[in-house]
Every structure is written in C-alpha cells, then in structure tokens.
C-alpha cells in the first residue's frame, strides 16, 4: 500500500514518523510527492495533504483515504470525494490551541491591547487616564456557538473568571456536568443575551452566513470573536456592524479572502476591514502554534497505526453533516 | 471630623458613597477639594487622593489618615509621612484586575497579537505560514515573582493550562494547598528555570533594580511580563536584553517615564523601547478597568465605615516594609 505526503507538509518529524510506520508495516511504502514525483499521485492509496483540488482527484485514481492535517473541510471538493467513495479523515488535535487563540483574542480585544500598544509607541498614553479604559472578562455573559472540542476547551479556560456561559440547547447533552450554563434555542437568542460571542462552528450549507444583519445589528455594545470560518458571518453585514459601531468590537482569525499566489499584498476582504479600529485582525493562525504541528502529526500517525493494524479509523468526516 | 476628596478623584459614585457615610456618622463632614477649596487641605483629618506631595504635607496640618485608591506607594513622601505619624492606607481591590492584565499581556505576547494584527492591516499574512508562528502558554514553566493577591490570582488564571509554577521559597506559607509549584531560593534561580516570568513585586529599597543584566542576560529565549513597577528592572539592562534579542519578548505595563504636564508626546523611557518589535507596550492601565473604580470605592468606603464605627482600619501600609 502506498502512502503519499505532499511537498508542503514534508518536514523531518513527518519523515521520522512515517519511516517508523513503513518499518513496522512491510506492505507500506511512503511516497514523498514533490517535483516530478507529483505524477505519482496516481499510485497513492492514502494521501496526507492540506490542499486537494478537482485536478488532483482526476489524477488520484487509486486514492481510498484522504487525510487532512486540520479540521475544516470547506476548501475540499466534498461532493466529488463522496461520489468516488473516498474516505476523508481530519484531526481535532488543534482544538486546545485554537481555543487558546480564541481566548487570547477575546482578552486582547477587551483589553484594547493592540490599540494601546500602537498609541504608546507614538508617545500617547491612551488608557492611562481612567476615562478611557479596558474591560475585564470577569463576570461577562460569554456566548459560545460551536460546542466541539474548541467550545469545551473555552469553557475550561474561562472557568476562573466567573462567567455565565450561554450556548445552544442542542449542546446540552455534552454539558450535563457543567454548572452556570444557560441553554437557548437559537443563535439569535445566544447573541442577544451575551456580552461576548465566541464562534467556532464548522462551515457547512447550514452554517453559511448563519450570522447576518438580523443578528448583528441588534448586538449594540457587544463583542464577537470568530475562529470558525469567515463565511459563518455575512461579510458585508459584519463590516457594516463594525463600521457603524453597532458591535463594540470584534476579533477575527478567519477571513473572506486568502493570500493569492503572486500577490504581495492580500487584504482579507473586499471590504476595508483593515481600516477599522474596533477590529482585531489575526491571520488565520489559530492552528499554527509552534508545537501544535507535532501534536497533529502524532494524532494522524496514531490513527494510521490503528488502521494499518486492522482497527477502525478515527475522525472520519461525515459527508452529509460536512464535519 | 473632616474627610477630604481631591478634585481628580471626584465622580458621582464617590459623592454618593461619601454622602451615605456623612449621613450615617453625624460628626463626619465631607470636603471636596477643588479650585479654592484646595486651601482647605489644612482642615482635613482624612484625605483620599492618588497624588500627595511634600507641599501638600506642609499644608495638611491636621492630617491623620491618608488613603490612596491603589496599591503602590512609591510616588509618596514615605519618610515624611512616617515622621509625622500619618497612617497610610492603600487598597488591594485592583488585584484580580491587575492579574488579568498581566495574564492578557502574557498571552498576547506569546500569541504575537499586536505584530500579526499590524501586519495583516497592511495586507501581509505573517503567521499564516507554519514557519512563523506563535507559542501556547500550555505547559510552560511560569515564574511568578511577587505572591500578593496578584500572584495568587495569576495561579488561578493559569490553572487550566497545565503549567509548572515556579516561585520563591519565601512564599511557600501562602501556597500550602497548591500542587505543581516549585519553590526556589532567589529571583535569579526563578528566572533561570522559567519560560515566562510574571513580575508583580512592590517597589521598595530592596526591590529597586532587583532584576539587572546579571539575570536578564542569562534569559536567552525567555519571556517577561512586568505589572509591578518599572524600576524593579534596571532600565538600560532591560533595553539591551531586548535590543540584543536575548529576551525573546517582554510585555510592560509599568515604565520609567510618565506623562508630563504640557507635553503632548511622552515616551516611556529615555531608551527607545517604542522601536522594539519584541516588546508589547501597555500604558500603566492594569488598574484602569471600566468597572474596577467601583470596586476600589466600595473597598475604601467599607474600610472607612469600619473605622468610623470603632473597628480596626484594614490595609495600613507598613512604612518599614514599604508595602
């Protein structure tokens, strides 16, 4: 059986771990796909890669299992993978890191960290006077929409701050043992009743633009942190809610436009979000923590090891649920 | 008995609370010291103020109790207050807020929050590629130097992140019930054995410049957060440790130079700290949280209420210990 690893994933730790696997399982060969080797996509039964196009799919005739080293599947050709009965496997090894990023962005936003640093660098002591100050997260009503590993970790990180956690009724079964949590029927109610919202949903047909002006324009004075996917929130409506100072502030790690090859300067939206002072911008780096790549590799190798020794694969994506 | 409140402290919540006190205690009068009323400093037995000079002391002939609405006493004429047997009272009501600021600055520093925001605003996705990424606080060895309320709160905020806490042997009596804490003999050892140091000592004769190049120049690759007082760390040595990239990064809420009357632009040091990219600058705002002023007022009024009804005053500063 041939296992392929794409050029932009290859590093020494991957090589070390995959060599261990190849030594353990005699019928397993590792193919590093770079340069002319890219042609060998046709020989690969298992592929580990962070990018996979329709063009790739046409070449990957033997592909049975596609493994991505992250969680969100929205950039992949889902329908076509489903038609060809290819098993898609993701990982949740980033979850504690992504929730730490969300937590850090929330605290930085409330703490006006970027603005106050930028001002003091110019010699202006904004925030030194009591009339222009920052907001503690202590005791705030924290809405969490998305109660996978990220949401559960967030509850843990917030635990010393005496917050009321507000989330959706449908996550109740996951939180039987937690206290001080309020369950509401829909996202609109959660946003209405929270001081700060943390958004960590997957992007699916159901969640696309699930937050729009109907919700945003009622969020006067509130804060929003998004580490899910940009398109969970309608682009124009979010821009306007910030521009009009309806939202008091937002922190975004996920965006509407991503870097293009051959472009030096890549703004993250067609709207000028970069000009907003009530916005904290983060370059979709929540999973790029220094040590987290190793956790991801260990998670995938553990999963492969199970599979190759005849056990079930973990983290198989449900194509109908899209996560 | 006359209780004075200085002009720069007066707000409606103070007025409300002091009026309640005056109604409760018949022999208590409140004097709001502003404009010509400043002359009435001579009539005041209890004074609440955040600034108090030698000149003030000369005028305040009847002063018995000086109350400051914060913790650090280093800006006051301590020796002269002691000579005149004036009781100095401070408050620790800010502590949970100051430690939240320290925690937020630490997470922001490790998360490169300011730098990544500033770059993305220009269209540069620094941190989006895995080769330039951020560091989680999870599992780091966290040194805490200063184990008053701020340090104790920090341990609480760090509790979900599975850190080894490292502190001084002399705080052991305060932490009998805590696990996973390592106690070391001196600050040099704490700095040597920690990945990130949180500094929250009071500034006294003993702690002035307690961290200098002897310690800093051995802190290769480490991080430092200071919410105590600037002069705990020797100014030039800190600048050089950052400039030479010995320290991986620092976040400072406390400084060496403060805004001067009539100056529009006030840099926080005689050294150009504002030019350093491995430094997070915060304008001594850790206590200036939106709601914390009310906590401070409540704490001081509670203390005054006790005193006026014949009980002991809390938070009397020990002039010999200087805190």
Interface residues (C-beta under 8 A of the other chain):
Chain A: X96 X97 X100 X101 X103 X104 X105 X107 X108 X111 X113 X114 X116 X117 X118 X119 X120 X121 X122 X123 X124 X125 X126 X127 X128 X129 X130 X133 X134 X135 X136 X137 X138 X156 X157 X159 X160 X161 X258 X259 X264 X265 X266 X267 X268 X274 X280 X281 X282 X283 X284 X285 X288 X289 X290 X291 X292 X293
Chain B: X96 X97 X100 X101 X103 X104 X105 X107 X108 X111 X113 X114 X116 X117 X118 X119 X120 X121 X122 X123 X124 X125 X126 X127 X128 X129 X130 X133 X134 X135 X136 X137 X138 X156 X157 X159 X160 X161 X258 X259 X264 X265 X266 X267 X268 X274 X280 X281 X282 X283 X284 X285 X288 X289 X290 X291 X292 X293
